[in-house]
Amino acid sequence: MSNEINYSERIPNNVDLASDRRLQRALESWQPRFANWWAEMGPVGFQDKEIYLRTAVDVGQQGWAHFSHVKLPDYRWGIFLSQPQADRRITFGELKGQPAWQEVPGEFRTDLRRLIVVQGDTEPASVEQQRYLGHTAPSLYDLRNLFQINVEEGRHLWAMVYLLHAHFGRDGRDEADALLERHSGDPDHPRILGAFNEKTSDWLSFLFFTYFTDRDGKYQLGALKESAFDPLSRTCDFMLKEEAHHMFVGASGISRVIQRTCDVMNQYNTDDVRPYGVVDLPTLQKYINFHFSVSLDLFGSETSTNAANYYSAGLKGRFSEDSYDDDHVLAGHQETISEIIDGVWELKERPAITVVNQQLRRSYIDDCAKGLRRWNRVLDNNGIGTQLTLPHEGFHRQVGLHKEHYVTPNGEIISDVMWNELVPDFLPTEADREFVVSLMQPVYEPGLMASWIAPPTSGINTQPVEYEYVRL
């Protein structure tokens, strides 16, 4: 199979779709449903504008992306898998060492379909959450980045729909249709995971979402990339290439917000920067607390029979599975985790196979902390003594071992009464959110920025910051 993606096809792909006429017809019948969903639930108000978008044209390491101005409905979504690895073997679980599967074994059919559906459901959900953000973009540069993320989430939906159609028969086709029938925040047909039913009403929330929640996506895709089911592994490998841009938007965007806050703090020699139209550091900390804790829930419970079964079967591994110094089977191994027992933290030994969710979460937390260090360097470089922190992993949890407990950002276990008194100091209040929304005034002149965010250090694809990234 060639690296090159065939753009002459109605559905661009590098999986030789033309050789399977039945599958091709099925996906071509799904295509107009996707187009209708994009028109009804995708970005509002910009469908006829030309956006400077990156499109995949090659899955190899060199030169795989092409940049040009494209109208959103004309973006070439398609089905792209990374190159197959010769004689690939299963690297973990009870079937470790056996050949990877090209088709789904019957006994794992239901579990694999569920994993693919849950991943697939998150992709259109984030597009729906972000559909109105174009109206309040802080710059054309940022507006373009929003739309780049949106079209790539649309392509990630295509990636999961291809697997459902190609490998799961009628059940898969029904699930693919249902991915367009659920909608973020819909009271009757909500998205599967809670974080994807939250509103993204402002750009600060969007930047934290792309940093924290898309980073969860990185770790979920990385775990699925280890899968014994080879088409899923190769699909996730390619998706991870695009996911990196989403996290860059969040990491660099928050750095720019902090830089602007520092500029105003130093210019006016004050911590009270709200009157000058920028976000104060306590509010930034509360947004970090919220988005980090909500994203931690996406990993599931710390101890999980389902996760153990997925691991044993070879369906879903750990992020960078080969980096773990163990037997990759985990039978008989123990792992230490923190639990609240009788109101105090205690270290408990648990079978390692039951805490693979927690191992994935730990990798994620370590990765999130790197961004905090970069953001704190911005504060240091501007002579600001405050430091931003990640809250304790037990803080504000709705899923897992800590959900029945009240834990402060520094890990103190408190009563519900004290929690209710202190929570306005920990999480964004309605007044905080209203203030942030009040800053969201659109700036559409090339090169100019909204009051609350600094310019990026460089433009996109060697273009200058003042380039017309969106032709309005």
Order of alpha helices (4+ residues) and beta strands (2+ residues): alpha-beta-beta-alpha-alpha-alpha-alpha-alpha-alpha-alpha-alpha-beta-beta-alpha-beta-beta-alpha-alpha-beta
